[in-house]
Amino acid sequence: MNFEQIKTRAFIEYGIAGHEDEYVFSLDGVQQVPHDLAHKLEVRLGKNWHISYRSTRLEIYYAEKENYRDDEFIITTLQQVLGDEYELVR
């Protein structure tokens, strides 16, 4: 029998209520986003992107320009950081 490993779902949304100018990243059923995951993401995104660690979520925004979004870059970077361990839901 081949049992597929159940992956934790990872969510990324832009512009939700109270976070109109930023991406919000969270993990389903996880009370705290792992610090190492937040650090890896911060390194991959580069110095122009700012991440606020809020324990249950990450708030991500572009520091150089207001209301800037780059969905393709954010999603690609997240997929690289998350690897096969998580299922990214958009």
C-alpha positions as CSV (number, residue, x, y, z in Angstrom):
1,M,0.0,0.0,0.0
2,N,1.2,3.5,-0.8
3,F,0.1,6.0,1.7
4,E,0.5,9.6,0.7
5,Q,1.9,11.9,3.4
6,I,-0.6,14.5,4.5
7,K,1.0,17.9,4.0
8,T,0.3,21.0,6.1
9,R,-1.5,23.6,4.0
10,A,0.2,27.0,3.7
11,F,-1.9,30.0,2.7
12,I,-0.8,33.3,1.1
13,E,-3.2,36.1,0.5
14,Y,-2.8,39.7,-0.5
15,G,-4.9,42.6,0.7
16,I,-7.1,40.9,3.2
17,A,-9.0,43.1,5.7
18,G,-6.5,45.0,7.9
19,H,-3.6,44.0,5.6
20,E,-4.6,45.9,2.4
21,D,-1.0,46.6,1.3
22,E,0.7,43.3,2.2
23,Y,0.8,39.6,1.8
24,V,-0.3,37.4,4.8
25,F,1.2,34.0,5.1
26,S,-0.1,31.3,7.5
27,L,-0.1,27.6,8.1
28,D,-3.3,25.5,8.6
29,G,-3.5,24.0,12.1
30,V,-0.2,25.4,13.2
31,Q,-0.1,27.8,16.2
32,Q,3.2,29.3,15.3
33,V,5.1,29.7,12.0
34,P,8.5,28.1,12.5
35,H,11.3,30.7,12.9
36,D,13.5,28.8,10.5
37,L,10.9,29.0,7.8
38,A,10.5,32.7,8.3
39,H,14.2,33.2,8.2
40,K,14.6,31.2,5.0
41,L,11.9,33.2,3.3
42,E,13.4,36.5,4.4
43,V,16.8,35.5,2.9
44,R,15.2,34.4,-0.4
45,L,13.0,37.5,-0.8
46,G,15.9,39.8,-0.4
47,K,16.4,43.2,1.3
48,N,13.7,45.1,-0.5
49,W,11.0,42.9,1.1
50,H,10.1,43.2,4.8
51,I,8.6,40.4,6.9
52,S,6.9,41.0,10.2
53,Y,6.8,37.9,12.3
54,R,3.5,37.7,14.1
55,S,3.8,34.1,15.5
56,T,0.7,32.7,13.8
57,R,1.4,34.5,10.5
58,L,3.9,36.4,8.5
59,E,3.1,39.8,7.1
60,I,5.1,40.5,3.9
61,Y,5.4,43.8,2.1
62,Y,7.7,45.6,-0.3
63,A,9.7,48.2,1.6
64,E,10.6,50.4,-1.3
65,K,7.2,51.2,-2.7
66,E,3.7,51.4,-1.3
67,N,0.9,49.1,-2.7
68,Y,3.5,47.1,-4.6
69,R,2.8,43.4,-5.3
70,D,4.5,40.7,-7.3
71,D,2.4,37.6,-6.9
72,E,4.6,35.5,-9.3
73,F,7.8,36.3,-7.3
74,I,6.2,35.7,-3.9
75,I,4.5,32.4,-4.9
76,T,7.7,31.1,-6.6
77,T,9.8,32.0,-3.7
78,L,7.4,30.5,-1.2
79,Q,7.3,27.3,-3.2
80,Q,11.1,27.1,-3.2
81,V,11.2,27.7,0.6
82,L,8.3,25.3,1.5
83,G,9.5,22.5,-0.7
84,D,7.5,19.3,-0.6
85,E,6.7,19.6,3.1
86,Y,3.8,22.0,2.6
87,E,0.9,22.4,0.2
88,L,0.7,26.1,-0.9
89,V,-2.9,27.3,-1.3
90,R,-3.6,30.6,-3.0
